[in-house]
Amino acid sequence: MGIGFLLPTFTNRFNERLRIMKFNTKTIHGGQHNTDPAYGSVMPPIYQTSTYAQSTPGGHKGFEYSRSGNPTRKALEDALASLEHGAFGLAFGSGLAAIDAVLKMFKPGDEIISTNDLYGGSYRLFTKIFEDFGLKFHFVSMQDTAAIESVITDKTKLIWVETPTNPMMNIIDVEAVAQVAKAHKILLAVDNTFATPYLQQPLDLGADLVMHSVTKYLGGHSDLVMGGLIVRDKELADKLYFIQNASGAVCGPQDSFLALRGIKTLHVRMQRHCENGKAVAEFLKNHPKVDKVYWPGFEDHPNHNIAKKQMKDFGGMVSFTTKKDSLEGAVEVVEKLKVFTLAESLGGVESLAGHPASMTHASIPKEERQKTGIKDSLIRLSVGIEDAEDLLADLQQALD
């Protein structure tokens, strides 16, 4: 009897094991075949091809054209679904391309409720692109679900949540928002970029859809740009797969391979991000030149108890202001940093510093930024996995 007769049984047993695997094991094996069937490679190969041979029209091995599907991208999409306890994963050319696909499910006149403290690129996409196509957006604080319910109408189709939020680290109770969404038969989407599935799994908390900027922690090495969506409902997945294929904002096989490689170390990286994030937050809180520090791990942080309930730890993102409280003061600090790199983005192994008002959130009008606490003096840190002592020493010299 050839080995081919044993493969279906082996695959079924392997997939059953995946369903009960712990998270750290899933980052390495989740959603993946044990080896590639062609030559037994441990990592999914990079299928750098645009098209696939057919034996007869429609006679193919599951792939026809790489916009519609690519084996390397499919391996990544299965891995994303596994990490978030989802059934279907979709990978896109960027996080904004993933959000764009979600919004294309709706029609002129439909209304969407979003947290008022969110990534500037999301705000720009909502207000500068999709408002022109007839979608209506309400931006509210989601610290209390009453604010959400106050703007729900019979035209509301989606609630968009970030938690922790970017850059104020506000915590939104996903379970509570999910109850509101289900009561009104509204879809709930959660941007889980900051927390990652290592810390938080929104589908388990009642969300319908999870979005990731895979560029950040999932990729983890600042070498790719990508977005991802994960859902459980097949009807919702089919709508999104149609849009993914029809609009074509997909990622390539090389980036899919890099994301798969990054995911395999997500758990060990996130452990260090959390450890270093805590050390940096506590250092800043006790520094005489620092005014406010925003980090969900502090007991006096708004909704800290919700963070404890729905997150495994508190992450590596920290924002703060100095007592000088000026644009010039913030610029002076970030320009003096040596180990932290002044750059856009976050979630890589290296520590980054950013000035939201002039960088990531510059597309949000100043008066709107200030309503949510994004002052000109605010600095956002993405704390990497270097030695904590070196990071603290760098902050010390920059503040002094």
ABEGO torsion letter per residue (X at the ends): XBAAAAAAAAAAAAAAAAAABBAAAAAAABGBBABBAAAGBABBBBBBBABBBBABBGBBAGBABAAABBAAAAAAAAAAAAAAGBABBBBBABAAAAAAAAAAABBBGBBBBBBABBBAAAAAAAAAAAAAAGBBBBBBBAABAAAAAAABBAABABBBBBOBBOAAGBBBBAAAAAAAAAAAGBBBBBBAAAAEAAABBAAAAGBABBBBBAABAAAGAGABBBBBBBBABAAAAAAAAAAAAAAGBBBBAAAAAAAAAAAAAAAAAAAAAAAAAAAAAAAAAABAABABBBBAABAABBGAAAAAAABABAEABBBBBBAAGBAAAAAAAAAABAABBBBBEBGBABBBBBBAAABAAAABBAAAAAAAGBBAABBBBBBBABBAAAAAAAAAAAAX
